Amino acid sequence: MKGPRLIRSWHQLSGDLRIVGGIAATACTLLGAVPTHAETSFSGRSDTLLRIRESLGNKTDLRLYEYLQLSTVTGNKDGSATSLHIGGWGRVGEQQTYRDEDAEGDLQYGYISYQGAKNNMAINAGRQFVVEGVAAQRLDGLYVRNDFANGFAAAAFVGSPVNTDQSELEGDDFIYGGRISQGDNKHYSLGVSALKSFADGDRYREEEGVDIWLHPTNKLDITGRSNYNSLTSGWMEHNYAASYIPRDDLSLSVDIAKINYEDYFYRVTTSALSLRHGVLGTLDPKEKSLALGASAVYSPSKQVTVTADYRNYDYEIEESAQYFGGKIAYSAPQSFAAGISLHRMDGNASKLQYYKTRIYASKKLGQTDVYADLINLRYDNRINDVKNSLSVSGGASCEISECLKVGANLDYSKNPYYDDEVQGLVKLTYIFDSKGAAEGREK
């Protein structure tokens, strides 16, 4: 069974890479045909990752990933610009799940964009990720936005939702929505948004939202949003935060978040968030959560910061808990950084009663960056006969040139649910652009 799956994986990936490679070659050909006086630029980024981990049964699992991003931008004399953006990934290696249909490659985005010279105008057509108020959606379709007089702005989108999750979730096939806002860049912004989607002609999602940003003084910021589900006739979430800077070396913040699970996770577009099948499958749909938090950050010098924070998690069905503690950090930009933190999780269940300690450090040595990070959870009572949960990671990256960077890291963890898990990653990043190529030819 493993042999045919690996062969199929390779053929699918090689086909995807041939398509992306063909697009890249075409873009390069078109770029070479552009007159030298044209304001056209081409850029790209390739990230090749080799993941190594010890899977169940003490077997070594190897996966090779390739992430490729390509962009070409043509600027016009009037200040407008037209661009093309393409990004995708592919994978070779054994599956770790029991589903044969797990994705082994994906076109993450691919769209043409027109940026107007005035009024923050934008028109995008193709596969893209749209974030407008209540909407945070990847879709194949059209997105437009524009600013108007008196601080008004409007955005709209329409298309087909992109669903790469090969699960038993039905999913929707048509979506549209938008956002209208009013404000200025200095003091405030008020927005109203909505989306509506269908599956085989029937209503699938119907959500509305309001969002605010208030900046009455240069020391105070208030942000927040409230989203409503019309199909369940309930509020999905209320999420608000405020920050206050009474002095240059002191910052205070508070936040509140309330979520109604049945309304928030209603007809989700990925199985991981499903209350029936995903990682949230053990939670009761009737659950409601309320989180209250506060923090204070004091900077006695430019390099040192001292943080104290507190958060209370209140659930109607699950066990509630409090999380509080502090952190001291030192940072010298482009040189050295280190920190230590201690927090207490104090809940009503054994798994929510522990002390969390973290120590980390990073150092720049010429063209090489190295780091180490240690996190330890010490439980009040043993869980599965384990008293401490440990996670240790370390790695290094080296900038060989402006275009090429290579790095590697190793992670080790031990917790009540998994003994001695080891993971490794080797990453090769290559960045290329027409500007750099032109400068090289001139030299």
Secondary structure, 3 states (H helix, E strand, C coil): CHHHHHHHHHHHHHHHHHHHHHHHHHHHHHHHHCCCCCCEEEEEEEEEEEEEEEECCCEEEEEEEEEEEEEEEEECCCCCEEEEEEEEEEEEECCCCCCCCCCCEEEEEEEEEEECCCCCCEEEEEEEEEEECCEEEEEEEEEEEEECHHHEEEEEEEEEECCCCCCCCCCCCEEEEEEEEEEECCCEEEEEEEEEEEECCEEEEEEEEEEEEEEEECCEEEEEEEEEECCCCEEEEEEEEEEEEEECCEEEEEEEEEEEHHHHCCCCCCHHHCCCCCCCCCCCCCCEEEEEEEEEEECCCCCEEEEEEEEEEEECCCCCEEEEEEEEEEEECCCEEEEEEEEEEEECCHHHEEEEEEEEEEEEECCEEEEEEEEEEEEEEEECCEEEEEEEEEEEEEECCCCEEEEEEEEEEEECCEEEEEEEEEEEEEEEEHHHHHHHHHC
